[in-house]
């Protein structure tokens, strides 16, 4: 459990820092790197970074959007189409970020096993 | 299995990366687009206004005050700084639109949108848009002053672009996954060319040639007369043209070709309703003794809005009004001394010449009994995710051979060349720069002198008390009938011989009647010595406007507002009374009679809460279609007669053979058509009512303002409550109408009122994106804040300082 927690925090911190410099795939780097150094087992390999980034992107996007009354989010939610719901759009945003980080973490885990051998 | 997992994870990671980093069809790259640090979430904000920005090349500081409408009031020390700031601020608030419009102008949309835009791009290249812009740029470069300003504007735009990280790009870039490119002075020329196409790019010579071949001259002249039986021209009929003393070109012997054209499809025409109103009353006719001027250009209703309102001031001049992103200065507005506005002065400035090539190589064409050399221009059309297409376009001395066997034609040894005023080039930017600086009538005239295209009715009023209207553009001096139909490209007598000398352009200064006005109607009456032709002159708005100004002695601001928002449907009134007296109503059902009674009690005002205008619209649409069913049945490219003449035919030639419906054995008359289409209308509206409720004009018309990307619903505004239709003074139809309404009273300093269907920000995430729309629909105006002193900031919500970058 402790390992999970460390991985979660590390993924979050790396993503937070890299988001200042890198494009959207900062979350993939974060997932990959944290899996290299703080390896997890079974489904946690995917789900811990997934949850970390899911929450990070949702919180980040919410913070940006609420300051502007979700004007643009509601329009984009018409475009995508998510029936104009900014909440649904936040969830999709979180899922996409989390999924990317989780997949990259699986690769990180595999690379670490290669090195260990 | 172990050894299999790593490559699998690697492949999976790459697939996810690629999948979320790329655009598929119209779906944006989802990872990029949705990431909070880079994607659209970054655009979820209002403009950031309270800052100091550094701009390369500024000589002095420039102060920008924003009022509560986000209108910038710009105070610079000299013109180059002013236009640099205009470029910078336009980019800051409208970057995507600014760039996209010039891509559309030059036929470069396939670069952004891919193959789907290729046909459009080819058509624009063949129309010579890029060629014309190059010619215009050469003319602008000949004038060092204009050149230095368009360069300053360019640098201003680029200062802004260079400030941006990809996360700051307007949301449309993120949606379409591309990046802004540097602005160039050619783009200003392209934007002006875009306006030229929009306003002086409509013609139907080939369609008319076909109609002439089909109907013969007598019938043709009945259907498409040069003058209608009503004409209240822009320049009053009583004008004396005695000062025009030059020889008119003689009409050459021999008939023009009476063949029909082998092509069945012509290039897209600009919107038929592109037009405008403007007028001014003299001090004598004004309630206050100061002249009052008004202007409202009718264009497609777009978001981001066509116009961007600014105040542009230096110690030498101070002007206010509507700007076009990409062009310098105020286009429709006023300064401390004069006010000006434009309506389109349509005239036939595009002619088509049949070209005969010597052989398949198309290196030579016939002209004046000789074989003359053609030129080739190779248009490079880049296409997103595909190989670049190179389209070779042959140029003759007339202009580009737009139609040939590579484009809508089939004959390798023939083609149709286009001669267009838009290809001659002209420094039309200078006119607006000079108007911004103008102090009186002479300055206005000097500004106009060099203006070539698109020809405009420039209305004018000054604090000195003058009003005027010049119809200004470069017009070929044609022999009677020249260019109405396809011309013979080998006959030198069919060439444009000369241009009408500028001083002979029709104009009116301080006319006795006390007002000047224009609404795209015929510019003059037949006594004007030059041949004036254009198909489709406006026939309704102008009469309502002129009748209004003849109706009383004094006019005030409220009169002006009422007139701009006037929904009186003269067209409906002229046909309906005839229908009521001649249509046989004996076979109508009770339901149909009820509907007929609704429209019969109509006062002809197309107001939103009335049902009659909906009945009229539906009825007229069906009627017009069925009258001219002969045209739809014919495969030749042809143009149906114009509205005024259609109604004329219905009323004066109800037994004409064209009234017949081809698909029925019976021989119909106009009265039969009225009844048939009325019954269809009743049926349609009854169905509409069952689905949507009462067919009141507001919801039935459902006016919308559409985003430039094919009215992307998320970024557009629908179901606007505005009355009128395309023939009322308030020319608001479904997606077209008054794109800027302005009224200026020439007090010192002038007092202005204005509104437009949009907002100052181009960002769909900003509350300033569309905040004027509802007020515009309601006929409301903003009291324009014309600052006289940059220290007086009581109505200012934020200020920025642009400082020279060291």
Interface residues (C-beta under 8 A of the other chain):
Chain A: X19 X20 X23 X24 X25 X26 X27 X28 X32 X57 X60 X61 X64 X65 X67 X68 X70 X71 X72 X73 X75 X76 X78 X79 X89 X92 X93 X96 X97 X99 X100 X103 X104 X106 X107 X109 X110 X111 X113 X114
Chain B: X5 X6 X9 X10 X12 X13 X16 X17 X20 X21 X30 X31 X32 X34 X35 X36 X37 X38 X39 X40 X41 X42 X43 X44 X45 X46 X166 X171 X175 X712 X713 X714 X715 X763 X764 X765 X766 X767
